[in-house]
Structures are given as structure tokens and as C-alpha cells.
């Protein structure tokens, strides 16, 4: 249960950060409370949806969680608010890609931080 809670929180924060960055097009000085509210809505819904899908898929490959989060974030972002650049879905696609990359990077960094098990038979 603790692992699922951790996974949910990571997904929510990664999706929220991705949405916020895409909405302000990288200009963090332009962030407003409205941006934070929309990004949080997107992050919570996408994080919960990605967690539920991960319970159904049950594939343990390292790329599955980033892919699910990326797809869920793009889908939720598309429906939560209109895009502010490009075509109607461009911002949602960019947001999904950023969320997936953040999830992949965080996962790889956490994997690197894990203590390596020594080989007792060597």
C-alpha cells in the first residue's frame, strides 16, 4: 500500500509540474494562482488515472509507468483546459511528453540511488 501511495504522489507531482511548465511555456515568472489550480487539477486526475491503469496493466518494465503517465496527462490536459499554443492538442501533447520524461528521469535517478546488493558468493 505504501508503494502505491508513493507512486500516486510521484505521478501527481510529475504531471502537475509538466502541466505548469507547458502552460507558462517555461517562464516560471508568469505562474499565477490560476495556473497552479489548473495544473493541480490535471496532476491529480492524471496521477490517479495512471495509477489505476498501472494496476490493470501489471507490467513491471521501467518504461511502462512513464508511458501511462504521459498518455494520461496528455488526455486529461486536453479536457481540463484549452491549449495556449499550437493547434488544439499541441499543449496537451507537449505536457504529456514532459510528464513522461519527468517520470522516466525520476525513476532512473531513484534506481541509481538504491543500494546495490553485494554478491555474497563471490
Helices and strands as residue ranges (DSSP letters): H 2-23, G 28-30, H 33-57, H 62-80, H 90-113
